[in-house]
Structures are given as C-alpha cells and as structure tokens.
Amino acid sequence: MRGPLRALAAASAVLALGLTAACGDSGGVGGAQDAAQETAGPGQTVTLDYWTWFPPEATLKETIGAFEKNNPHIRIRLREFEAADYQKQLPLALNGGESLDIVGVQVAAMTNTVREQLRPVDSWQAELPAGWRDRLNGQMVDQTAGIAEDDTLYSVPMGSIGSAVMYSNAALLTELGIPFPGTAAELRTAVGKIKKAKPGVTPVVFQGDPFWQEEMLFTIAGQTDPKLSDRIAAGQAKWNDPAVVEALKSYKSLFDDGVVDTSVLSLKGSRPAELFNSGKAAFLVDGSWQSSLLSASYRKANKIGLTDVGAGAFPVVRDGGRPAARGLAEGGLAIPKSSQHVAEAAAFIEYMTLGDGVSQWSKDLVLVPALDGFTVDSSVLTTKAAREGYQAVQDVIAADGSARNSNQAFLNQVEGNTILDVLRGQTTPEKAADKLQVEWASGRYTQK
C-alpha cells in the first residue's frame, strides 16, 4: 500500500493508537519534520515498514521471524530491493513523504542522498541500551558518521566490508601441498606448482575492470602505508608522492614476475568468481563480500562444487610490509523522520546490531559484524581452512587501515584506466602518478 491509501491508513492508525507527541522536532538538520509518535494500547500491535537491500530476503525473513516471536507486539513489513534500484527508490520514497520506520542505508553510496530525511542517531539513542557505542567497533561507527557531509551519525552500521582479500581452493592447495601464501614470494612459488601440476587451472584471478585497480593499488600501498588512501582523500598527500609511485611499481611487479598473467586484466564483472567457483582458478582476489564461499551450506545451496575454501589477507608484496586492506562500515540501519514508531524501530535496530539478530543474519558471511567480540556460529564454518580464513579476513579488515571510500567520478574517469596503463606497460609509474595528481587537482572532482 503506497501513496494516498497509505496516508489514509496512517491517519486512521493515529486515531486508533493515540497521538502522544507533537509535530515539529526536526532533529536539528534540514529536510522534513519529525513525525509525531503513536503509542500502542494494551493488546495492540505496531507494524513497522522496513525497506532495505540487505541481507538477502530469505535470511532477513528468518531473522525477522525470530524478532517477532520475542516481540509479539511488533510486526515487520519488509520490502527488499536490488542494490542499484534501492539507491533510486529510497530517496524518491522519503522525499515523496512515504512513511517508513526502518531503512537500510548503503553507507558510502546513500548516506548523503537521504540524510536530510533521517533522524540523527543522537536523537533516538535513548531507546538503545546505555553504552551501546562501546559494544560496536568504534572505527565502523566513526566511518559511518564521517561519511556524512555534516559528520553526523544517521545510521547504526551492521558491519563492514573490506578489500582486497584472497580466497583459495583449499582442497586443491592441500592436494598439492601448498600452504596459504603470506607473501608475494610464497604466492609466486604456489603459482609455479599450480601451473606445473594443473595446467588447466588459472593460478590467480581478479577483476580487470578499472574500478578494481584502486582496490589492488591501495591494498599493496597499505602494506607499508596503511593510511595513504585516507591522506590522499583528505588532501594531506598527493597522487604523485613517492609512496604511490612505489605502490604502482609493486603492483606491476606481480605481472612482471609471472605471479599474475596479464590475461587476467581481460576478466570483467563476475567472470573471475565464476572461474574460481567452477574450480578453474586456484586463488580469487576479491572483497570480503565473497566470504559466503567459506560456508559449505552456501556452496551446496548455490551448486558450487568446491569441497573446501580458505581465505586470508592479500599476500604482502612490499619488503617490511604487513597485511592490509581497506574497510568501510556497511549496512547502516536508520530511522526516517517519517516514522511514527521510533521506540519500536530502535528495538529492532538494537536486535540487528547488538542482539541475537546478529547471529541470524551473519550466517551469510557477507558483512563482518560491527558487534565487538562476535564469533560466527560454529555450524557455519566447518573446516579449519574456512575458520582460519574467516578470522584472517575479520582481522585484516578490523586493522587500522584506510577507509574504502572512493571518489567514483575520479576512479571511473581517470584513476582506474591510468593504473591499467601502468600494468600494460603503456606508461611508467612516475608518469601515471603525475597524471593522477594533475587530474585530481583540476577541480573537476569533489573532495570532502
């Protein structure tokens, strides 16, 4: 039910449940006014409208079912969208006056698009347990606030994602006696053994798309300079600083040394994952959102024939470096100004970020939960390689690296293809770095 019919229903609900708060509290930011609050009478049920794109609907329905069982006075009316469509539909709905109670927010992509229609968390955190922030990963909470142009926290992050990390066909590595490589030298040795024993298997695959090249570059750069990406974004470092030039050289060395074949750069979109899932690649370099592959039940449900999958940080390429990845809070849960049920919405957000809901939705392994000290149910990760791999992914994302927050216009129009030019030998790292700095300083790309 949408539009006028929904407005009529909401008006009827006000009469039925009783108006308990006056309109007009805007929460201190622009956009619409905060809606008045309704209070359910004895025996009455509150229905919350919840829009999101994540987690997958099957997982979310199970999670919601458990919440409703323990909160019989609250019902959740879920509407789930495909991720790209959600970026369009949610702003339209909120700006059009749709009455929603809980919304998922893609932290990097959507916070500034919808923030003026959301209640700042400070305005409703009294509904959460005392000390709730201390129970969540502080870096994820800070990133969620920092992504907003006014540095205000508008959503509570469910978790985070990070990249680049590396997944392995653990059964294949065991067969060939290859340990998970921790350095580029170890990866080179593994690649040699795989080429010799399994000529039909591509040793290492990842996306050749321009956007992915930034992930690779700053993963390698982060091994010796974890905050380089953050400093460039903040204007505290330049694209042609020596650290960037050296990172470009290190990235290209993987191709020069035969660790990665240049044909990998022709792989686009989901093709690298398809090769890995079908057993035609030994290592997949991707983001932590691929951690579902560590779950045997996920592989079975999705007809992926791999018998065991491991994971870890991308091998250290640079001398004196340590494992690194960029991470960013994701899966923000927010309460729109249009909600007339803030207390009940906050109860659901508490369940999803601090309570039993975390163990329900986290089984998909797409996000690393923000809840400090959380461990995944032992039934999800059934092998040593999977358990150690997921822990390694958690650890490298939780380390104090840069935020995975790109300037999309710069990345798509300049950066990605410039890095590819270096990898293909069409320009030098020094010239590429100078070009990136000139373009970055041109004023054509918005910098916070």
C-alpha positions in Angstrom: 0.0 0.0 0.0 1.5 3.3 -1.1 0.7 7.0 -1.6 -2.7 8.3 -0.7 -4.0 5.0 0.5 -1.1 4.6 2.9 -1.5 8.2 4.2 -5.2 7.4 4.9 -4.2 4.3 6.7 -1.7 6.2 8.8 -4.2 8.8 9.7 -6.6 6.1 10.8 -3.8 4.5 12.9 -3.3 7.8 14.7 -6.9 7.8 15.8 -6.7 4.1 16.8 -3.4 4.2 18.7 -3.4 7.7 20.1 -1.2 10.7 19.4 1.4 11.2 22.1 4.0 13.7 20.7 3.6 17.0 18.9 5.0 17.5 15.4 7.9 19.9 14.7 11.0 18.3 16.2 13.3 18.4 13.1 16.3 16.8 14.9 18.4 19.8 14.1 19.0 19.2 10.3 17.2 20.0 7.1 14.5 18.1 5.3 11.1 17.1 6.6 9.8 17.5 10.1 9.9 14.6 12.5 6.6 12.7 12.5 4.5 12.6 15.7 4.7 9.4 17.6 2.0 6.8 18.1 1.6 4.7 21.2 0.1 1.2 21.0 -2.6 0.5 23.6 -2.8 -2.8 25.6 -3.0 -5.8 23.2 -2.4 -3.7 20.1 0.3 -4.5 17.6 2.6 -2.0 15.9 3.6 -2.7 12.3 6.9 -1.3 11.1 7.6 -0.7 7.5 11.2 -1.7 6.7 12.9 -1.1 3.4 16.4 -2.4 2.6 18.6 -4.1 0.0 20.5 -6.3 2.5 20.7 -9.1 3.8 19.2 -11.4 1.2 15.4 -11.7 1.7 15.5 -15.4 2.8 18.0 -14.6 5.5 16.1 -11.5 6.6 12.8 -13.1 6.8 14.2 -15.8 9.2 15.9 -13.1 11.2 12.7 -11.0 11.4 10.7 -14.1 12.3 12.9 -14.6 15.4 12.4 -11.0 16.4 8.7 -11.1 16.0 8.5 -14.2 18.1 10.2 -12.5 21.0 8.3 -9.2 20.4 4.8 -10.2 19.7 3.5 -6.6 19.8 5.7 -5.7 16.8 5.3 -6.8 13.2 7.8 -6.1 10.4 6.5 -5.4 6.9 9.6 -5.9 4.8 10.2 -4.6 1.3 13.5 -5.7 -0.3 15.2 -4.2 -3.4 18.0 -4.9 -5.7 21.0 -2.8 -4.6 21.2 -0.4 -7.5 17.5 0.1 -7.7 17.3 0.8 -4.0 19.7 3.7 -4.4 17.0 5.3 -6.6 13.8 4.1 -4.9 14.6 5.1 -1.3 15.3 8.8 -1.9 12.2 9.0 -4.1 10.1 7.4 -1.3 11.5 9.5 1.5 11.3 12.8 -0.4 7.8 11.9 -1.5 6.6 11.6 2.0 6.4 7.8 2.3 6.0 6.8 5.9 8.8 4.3 6.7 10.1 3.2 10.1 13.4 1.5 9.4 15.6 1.8 6.3 18.8 0.2 5.3 21.5 2.7 4.2 24.4 1.9 1.9 26.8 3.9 4.0 29.1 5.2 1.3 26.6 5.3 -1.6 23.5 6.7 0.1 24.1 8.5 3.4 24.4 11.9 1.9 21.5 11.2 -0.5 19.0 10.5 2.2 20.4 12.0 5.4 18.1 15.0 5.5 15.2 12.6 5.7 16.7 10.6 8.5 16.7 11.2 12.3 20.2 11.6 13.7 21.0 8.6 15.9 21.7 11.0 18.8 18.0 12.0 18.7 16.8 8.4 19.4 19.8 6.7 21.1 18.0 6.9 24.4 15.9 4.0 23.1 19.1 1.9 22.9 21.0 0.3 25.9 23.4 2.6 27.8 26.9 2.3 26.4 25.7 0.9 23.1 28.5 2.6 21.1 31.2 0.8 23.2 29.8 -2.6 22.2 30.4 -1.8 18.5 33.6 -1.5 16.5 34.5 2.2 17.0 36.1 2.5 13.6 32.9 1.3 11.9 30.8 3.8 13.8 33.2 6.6 13.2 33.3 5.8 9.4 29.5 5.8 9.3 29.4 9.3 10.9 32.4 10.6 8.9 30.9 9.7 5.5 28.1 12.3 6.1 28.9 15.7 4.9 28.0 17.1 8.3 29.9 14.4 10.2 26.7 13.3 11.9 25.7 9.6 12.6 22.5 8.9 10.8 22.6 5.1 10.9 24.0 2.3 13.0 26.3 0.0 11.0 25.5 -3.7 11.0 29.1 -4.4 10.0 31.7 -3.7 7.4 33.2 -4.9 4.1 36.8 -4.7 3.0 39.1 -5.4 0.1 41.2 -6.8 -1.3 41.4 -10.2 0.3 42.2 -13.5 -1.2 40.2 -16.8 -1.3 41.7 -20.2 -2.1 40.6 -23.5 -3.3 41.7 -25.1 -0.1 41.2 -28.6 -1.3 43.5 -28.0 -4.3 46.1 -26.5 -2.1 46.0 -29.4 0.3 46.3 -31.9 -2.7 49.4 -30.0 -4.0 50.9 -29.4 -0.5 50.7 -25.6 -0.8 50.2 -23.5 2.3 48.1 -20.3 2.0 50.7 -17.8 0.9 51.5 -14.8 3.1 54.0 -13.1 0.8 54.3 -12.4 -2.9 57.3 -14.7 -2.9 55.3 -17.5 -1.4 52.5 -16.8 -3.9 55.0 -17.0 -6.8 56.1 -20.4 -5.5 52.5 -21.6 -5.3 51.7 -20.3 -8.8 54.7 -22.3 -10.2 53.4 -25.5 -8.5 49.9 -25.0 -9.8 51.0 -24.3 -13.3 53.1 -27.5 -13.4 50.5 -29.8 -11.7 47.3 -28.3 -13.0 47.9 -26.6 -16.4 44.1 -26.1 -16.9 43.8 -24.0 -13.7 44.5 -20.3 -13.7 46.5 -19.7 -10.6 45.3 -16.2 -9.6 42.2 -14.3 -10.9 40.6 -10.9 -10.1 38.6 -8.3 -12.0 40.3 -6.4 -14.7 37.7 -3.6 -14.5 39.1 -0.1 -13.9 37.4 0.3 -10.6 39.0 -2.8 -9.1 42.5 -1.5 -9.8 42.2 1.1 -7.0 41.5 -1.8 -4.5 44.6 -3.6 -5.6 46.8 -0.5 -5.6 45.8 0.7 -2.1 45.9 -2.8 -0.6 49.5 -3.1 -1.7 50.3 0.5 -0.7 48.6 -0.1 2.7 51.1 -2.8 3.5 53.7 -0.1 4.3 51.5 3.0 4.5 48.0 2.0 5.9 46.6 5.5 5.8 47.9 6.6 2.4 44.4 6.4 0.8 42.9 8.4 3.6 45.6 11.0 3.4 45.1 11.5 -0.3 41.4 11.8 0.1 41.9 14.4 2.8 44.4 16.4 0.8 47.3 15.5 3.1 49.2 13.6 0.4 49.5 13.8 -3.3 48.9 11.2 -6.0 52.5 11.6 -7.2 54.0 11.2 -3.8 56.8 8.5 -3.7 54.5 6.1 -1.8 52.1 6.0 -4.7 54.8 5.6 -7.3 56.3 2.7 -5.3 52.9 1.1 -4.9 52.4 1.2 -8.6 55.8 -0.4 -9.2 55.0 -3.2 -6.6 51.6 -3.9 -8.2 53.2 -4.1 -11.7 55.9 -6.4 -10.3 53.2 -9.1 -9.8 52.8 -9.2 -13.6 56.5 -8.8 -14.4 57.4 -11.7 -12.1 54.7 -14.0 -13.5 52.6 -14.2 -10.4 49.6 -12.8 -12.3 49.1 -13.3 -16.0 48.2 -10.2 -18.0 45.3 -12.1 -19.4 43.6 -11.6 -16.0 43.1 -8.0 -16.9 40.6 -9.1 -19.5 38.3 -10.7 -16.9 35.4 -8.5 -16.1 32.4 -8.5 -13.7 31.6 -11.8 -12.2 33.9 -13.8 -14.5 36.8 -14.3 -12.0 34.4 -15.6 -9.4 32.8 -18.0 -12.0 36.2 -19.4 -12.8 37.0 -19.8 -9.1 33.7 -21.4 -8.2 34.0 -23.9 -11.1 37.5 -25.0 -9.9 39.2 -23.3 -12.9 41.1 -20.9 -10.7 43.1 -21.5 -7.5 43.0 -18.1 -5.9 40.3 -15.4 -6.2 41.3 -11.9 -5.1 38.1 -10.0 -4.3 36.2 -8.3 -1.4 35.1 -9.7 1.9 31.6 -9.9 0.5 32.7 -13.2 -1.1 33.2 -14.8 2.3 29.9 -16.7 1.8 32.1 -19.1 -0.2 33.6 -20.3 3.1 30.3 -21.8 4.0 29.7 -25.4 2.9 26.0 -24.9 3.1 26.2 -21.8 0.9 28.2 -23.6 -1.7 25.8 -26.5 -1.7 22.7 -24.2 -1.9 24.3 -22.4 -4.9 25.6 -25.6 -6.6 29.3 -24.6 -6.2 31.3 -27.8 -6.4 34.3 -26.7 -4.4 34.8 -29.0 -1.4 36.8 -26.6 0.8 37.6 -22.9 0.6 40.1 -20.9 2.6 40.9 -17.2 2.8 43.3 -14.6 4.0 44.9 -11.2 3.5 46.3 -10.5 0.1 50.0 -11.6 0.2 52.5 -8.9 1.3 54.2 -7.6 -1.7 56.4 -4.9 -0.2 59.5 -5.5 1.9 58.9 -4.8 5.6 55.1 -4.7 5.0 52.2 -6.3 6.8 48.8 -7.5 5.7 46.4 -4.7 4.8 43.0 -4.0 3.4 40.7 -1.0 3.2 37.4 -1.4 5.0 34.2 0.6 5.3 31.2 0.3 7.5 28.1 -1.0 5.6 24.6 -2.0 6.2 23.5 1.1 8.2 20.1 1.0 9.8 18.3 4.3 10.2 15.0 5.7 11.3 13.4 8.1 8.9 11.8 11.3 10.2 8.5 10.0 8.8 8.5 7.1 11.3 5.7 7.2 13.9 7.2 4.3 15.8 10.7 5.3 16.9 10.8 3.3 20.1 9.8 0.1 18.3 12.1 0.8 15.3 15.0 1.3 17.7 14.2 -2.0 19.4 14.6 -3.7 16.0 17.8 -1.9 15.2 19.2 -3.0 18.6 18.3 -6.6 17.8 20.0 -6.4 14.4 23.2 -4.7 15.6 23.7 -5.6 19.3 21.3 -8.5 19.9 20.5 -12.0 18.8 19.8 -10.9 15.3 23.5 -10.6 14.5 23.9 -14.4 14.8 21.0 -14.8 12.4 21.9 -12.5 9.5 25.7 -13.0 9.8 25.5 -16.7 8.7 25.7 -15.4 5.1 29.2 -14.0 6.0 28.7 -11.0 3.6 29.5 -8.5 6.3 31.9 -8.6 9.2 29.6 -7.7 12.1 30.2 -4.5 13.9 29.4 -6.2 17.3 32.7 -6.4 19.1 33.9 -9.9 20.0 31.3 -11.6 17.8 32.1 -15.0 16.5 30.2 -16.8 13.8 28.2 -19.9 14.7 30.5 -22.9 14.5 28.0 -24.8 12.3 28.7 -22.2 9.5 32.4 -22.8 9.2 33.0 -26.5 9.2 36.7 -26.8 8.1 40.0 -25.5 9.5 40.7 -23.6 6.3 37.3 -21.8 6.5 37.5 -20.9 10.2 41.1 -19.6 9.9 40.3 -17.9 6.7 37.2 -16.0 8.0 39.2 -15.0 11.1 42.0 -13.7 8.9 39.5 -11.6 6.8 38.0 -10.2 10.0 41.4 -9.3 11.4 42.7 -7.5 8.3 39.5 -5.5 7.9 39.4 -4.6 11.6 43.1 -3.4 11.5 43.6 0.3 11.3 43.7 0.7 7.5 42.2 3.4 5.3 38.5 3.7 4.6 37.2 2.0 1.4 35.7 5.3 0.2 36.4 6.2 -3.4 35.7 9.3 -5.4 33.7 7.4 -8.0 33.9 10.0 -10.8 37.7 10.2 -10.5 38.0 6.5 -10.2 35.8 5.8 -13.3 37.1 8.6 -15.5 40.8 8.7 -14.7 42.3 6.5 -12.0 41.3 3.0 -13.0 42.4 3.3 -16.6 45.6 5.1 -15.6 46.6 2.2 -13.3 45.8 -0.3 -16.1 48.1 1.7 -18.4 50.9 1.0 -16.0 50.1 -2.7 -15.7 50.1 -3.0 -19.5 53.4 -1.2 -19.8 51.8 1.8 -21.7 53.2 4.3 -19.2 55.6 4.5 -16.3 54.5 4.6 -12.7 56.1 8.1 -12.4 54.1 9.5 -15.4 50.9 7.8 -14.2 51.3 9.3 -10.7 51.9 12.8 -12.2 48.8 12.4 -14.4 46.7 11.3 -11.4 47.8 14.3 -9.4 47.1 16.8 -12.2 43.6 15.4 -12.8 42.9 15.2 -9.0 43.9 18.9 -8.6 41.9 20.0 -11.6 38.9 21.0 -9.6 36.6 18.6 -11.6 36.3 16.1 -8.7 34.5 17.0 -5.5 36.6 16.3 -2.4 35.2 16.4 1.1 
